[in-house]
Amino acid sequence: MNSFNYLNPARVVFGNKPYESIEQFLKDNGVSSLMMVHTNSAVRLGIFDEVKKVCEKLGVGFVSNGKVESNPKIELIRELVEESRKNSVDCLLAAGGGSVIDTAKAVAMGVPYDGDFWDFYSGKRVEKALPIGTVLTIAAAGSEGSPDSVITKEEGMLKRGASGNALRPKFSILNPA
Protein backbone atom coordinates (compact mmCIF):
# COMPACT_ATOMS: atom_id res chain seq x y z
CA MET A 1 0.00 0.00 0.00
CA ASN A 2 1.18 3.52 -0.82
CA SER A 3 0.53 6.08 1.89
CA PHE A 4 -0.46 9.63 1.05
CA ASN A 5 -1.88 12.77 2.56
CA TYR A 6 -4.39 14.79 0.53
CA LEU A 7 -5.87 18.24 1.23
CA ASN A 8 -8.23 20.00 -1.17
CA PRO A 9 -10.18 22.90 0.34
CA ALA A 10 -12.82 22.72 -2.42
CA ARG A 11 -15.91 20.82 -1.28
CA VAL A 12 -16.40 17.92 -3.69
CA VAL A 13 -19.96 16.61 -3.99
CA PHE A 14 -20.08 13.26 -5.76
CA GLY A 15 -23.37 11.68 -6.75
CA ASN A 16 -26.29 11.54 -9.12
CA LYS A 17 -27.78 15.01 -9.73
CA PRO A 18 -26.96 16.53 -6.33
CA TYR A 19 -28.61 19.88 -7.08
CA GLU A 20 -29.65 20.27 -3.45
CA SER A 21 -25.97 21.03 -2.86
CA ILE A 22 -26.25 24.07 -5.13
CA GLU A 23 -29.35 25.21 -3.28
CA GLN A 24 -27.62 24.83 0.08
CA PHE A 25 -24.51 26.65 -1.14
CA LEU A 26 -26.59 29.60 -2.41
CA LYS A 27 -28.43 29.78 0.93
CA ASP A 28 -25.28 29.43 3.06
CA ASN A 29 -23.48 32.18 1.16
CA GLY A 30 -26.38 34.63 0.91
CA VAL A 31 -26.20 34.67 -2.90
CA SER A 32 -28.61 37.17 -4.41
CA SER A 33 -27.59 37.00 -8.10
CA LEU A 34 -25.89 34.11 -9.91
CA MET A 35 -24.20 33.98 -13.30
CA MET A 36 -24.04 30.51 -14.81
CA VAL A 37 -21.30 30.08 -17.41
CA HIS A 38 -21.81 26.88 -19.36
CA THR A 39 -21.55 24.87 -22.56
CA ASN A 40 -24.31 23.28 -24.63
CA SER A 41 -23.74 20.02 -22.75
CA ALA A 42 -25.05 21.68 -19.57
CA VAL A 43 -28.29 22.42 -21.42
CA ARG A 44 -28.47 18.96 -23.02
CA LEU A 45 -27.85 17.21 -19.67
CA GLY A 46 -30.54 19.25 -17.88
CA ILE A 47 -28.09 21.05 -15.58
CA PHE A 48 -29.11 24.49 -16.86
CA ASP A 49 -32.82 23.87 -16.13
CA GLU A 50 -32.11 22.45 -12.67
CA VAL A 51 -29.93 25.41 -11.65
CA LYS A 52 -32.48 27.89 -13.00
CA LYS A 53 -35.23 26.16 -10.97
CA VAL A 54 -33.14 26.36 -7.80
CA CYS A 55 -32.56 30.09 -8.38
CA GLU A 56 -36.27 30.72 -9.02
CA LYS A 57 -37.19 28.77 -5.86
CA LEU A 58 -34.80 30.86 -3.74
CA GLY A 59 -35.52 34.19 -5.44
CA VAL A 60 -31.90 34.42 -6.64
CA GLY A 61 -31.31 36.50 -9.77
CA PHE A 62 -30.14 34.31 -12.65
CA VAL A 63 -28.14 35.25 -15.74
CA SER A 64 -26.30 32.85 -17.99
CA ASN A 65 -23.95 32.62 -20.91
CA GLY A 66 -23.32 29.53 -23.02
CA LYS A 67 -20.83 31.01 -25.50
CA VAL A 68 -17.65 29.59 -23.95
CA GLU A 69 -15.38 27.75 -26.37
CA SER A 70 -12.10 25.91 -25.90
CA ASN A 71 -9.24 28.21 -24.93
CA PRO A 72 -11.30 30.98 -23.28
CA LYS A 73 -11.00 34.36 -24.99
CA ILE A 74 -10.35 37.69 -23.34
CA GLU A 75 -13.14 39.59 -25.14
CA LEU A 76 -15.86 37.18 -23.96
CA ILE A 77 -14.59 37.50 -20.41
CA ARG A 78 -14.69 41.30 -20.57
CA GLU A 79 -18.28 41.06 -21.81
CA LEU A 80 -19.19 38.70 -18.95
CA VAL A 81 -17.53 40.93 -16.34
CA GLU A 82 -19.65 43.87 -17.52
CA GLU A 83 -22.83 41.78 -17.65
CA SER A 84 -22.12 40.49 -14.13
CA ARG A 85 -21.64 44.02 -12.80
CA LYS A 86 -24.82 45.20 -14.52
CA ASN A 87 -26.79 42.35 -12.89
CA SER A 88 -25.11 42.70 -9.45
CA VAL A 89 -23.85 39.11 -9.69
CA ASP A 90 -22.28 37.94 -6.45
CA CYS A 91 -21.52 34.31 -7.37
CA LEU A 92 -20.40 32.36 -10.45
CA LEU A 93 -21.36 28.81 -11.36
CA ALA A 94 -19.43 27.03 -14.12
CA ALA A 95 -21.10 24.02 -15.75
CA GLY A 96 -18.77 22.35 -18.22
CA GLY A 97 -15.08 21.49 -18.41
CA GLY A 98 -11.82 23.33 -17.87
CA SER A 99 -12.44 26.17 -20.33
CA VAL A 100 -15.78 27.01 -18.73
CA ILE A 101 -14.29 26.90 -15.25
CA ASP A 102 -11.33 29.07 -16.27
CA THR A 103 -13.76 31.58 -17.79
CA ALA A 104 -15.82 31.68 -14.58
CA LYS A 105 -12.66 32.18 -12.52
CA ALA A 106 -11.57 35.09 -14.73
CA VAL A 107 -15.00 36.72 -14.41
CA ALA A 108 -15.03 36.10 -10.64
CA MET A 109 -11.78 38.01 -10.18
CA GLY A 110 -12.68 40.69 -12.73
CA VAL A 111 -16.01 41.78 -11.21
CA PRO A 112 -14.69 43.16 -7.89
CA TYR A 113 -11.55 44.63 -9.52
CA ASP A 114 -11.45 48.25 -10.74
CA GLY A 115 -8.98 47.55 -13.55
CA ASP A 116 -8.85 45.07 -16.43
CA PHE A 117 -8.97 41.43 -15.30
CA TRP A 118 -6.06 40.70 -17.70
CA ASP A 119 -3.80 42.38 -15.11
CA PHE A 120 -4.04 39.15 -13.09
CA TYR A 121 -2.74 37.20 -16.10
CA SER A 122 0.13 39.67 -16.40
CA GLY A 123 1.46 39.05 -12.90
CA LYS A 124 -0.86 40.95 -10.53
CA ARG A 125 -1.60 38.90 -7.42
CA VAL A 126 -5.15 37.55 -7.09
CA GLU A 127 -6.45 38.43 -3.65
CA LYS A 128 -10.20 38.79 -4.15
CA ALA A 129 -12.79 37.04 -6.29
CA LEU A 130 -16.49 36.27 -6.21
CA PRO A 131 -17.28 32.76 -4.95
CA ILE A 132 -17.25 30.06 -7.63
CA GLY A 133 -18.99 26.70 -7.85
CA THR A 134 -18.58 24.09 -10.57
CA VAL A 135 -20.61 21.29 -12.11
CA LEU A 136 -18.37 19.11 -14.26
CA THR A 137 -19.62 17.73 -17.55
CA ILE A 138 -16.25 16.22 -18.44
CA ALA A 139 -13.60 14.75 -16.21
CA ALA A 140 -10.14 15.85 -17.23
CA ALA A 141 -8.92 19.31 -16.27
CA GLY A 142 -8.70 19.38 -12.48
CA SER A 143 -9.96 23.00 -12.54
CA GLU A 144 -12.77 22.00 -10.19
CA GLY A 145 -10.32 21.96 -7.28
CA SER A 146 -7.45 24.17 -8.33
CA PRO A 147 -6.68 27.85 -7.68
CA ASP A 148 -5.55 28.31 -11.29
CA SER A 149 -6.99 29.71 -14.52
CA VAL A 150 -5.59 29.92 -18.07
CA ILE A 151 -6.93 32.41 -20.63
CA THR A 152 -6.02 33.11 -24.26
CA LYS A 153 -5.45 36.65 -25.50
CA GLU A 154 -6.39 36.66 -29.18
CA GLU A 155 -3.55 38.99 -30.20
CA GLY A 156 -0.77 36.52 -30.94
CA MET A 157 -2.76 33.68 -29.33
CA LEU A 158 -1.00 34.43 -26.04
CA LYS A 159 -1.94 32.03 -23.22
CA ARG A 160 -1.35 33.10 -19.66
CA GLY A 161 -2.27 31.85 -16.23
CA ALA A 162 -3.43 33.42 -13.01
CA SER A 163 -3.50 31.78 -9.61
CA GLY A 164 -4.72 32.50 -6.11
CA ASN A 165 -6.67 30.78 -3.37
CA ALA A 166 -9.59 33.15 -4.02
CA LEU A 167 -10.04 31.28 -7.33
CA ARG A 168 -10.43 27.85 -5.78
CA PRO A 169 -14.06 26.74 -6.21
CA LYS A 170 -16.12 26.66 -3.02
CA PHE A 171 -17.82 23.48 -4.23
CA SER A 172 -17.59 21.14 -7.18
CA ILE A 173 -20.25 18.69 -8.24
CA LEU A 174 -19.07 15.50 -9.92
CA ASN A 175 -21.93 13.45 -11.30
CA PRO A 176 -20.79 10.08 -12.67
CA ALA A 177 -24.08 9.62 -14.56
Secondary structure by P-SEA (a helix, b strand, c coil): cccbbbbbccccccccccaaaaaaaaaaacccbbbbbbcaaaaaaaaaaaaaaaaaaaccbbbbbccccccccaaaaaaaaaaaaaacccbbbbcccaaaaaaaaaaaaaaaccccccccccccccccccbbbbbbcccccccccccbbbbbccccbbbbbbbcccccccbbbbbcc
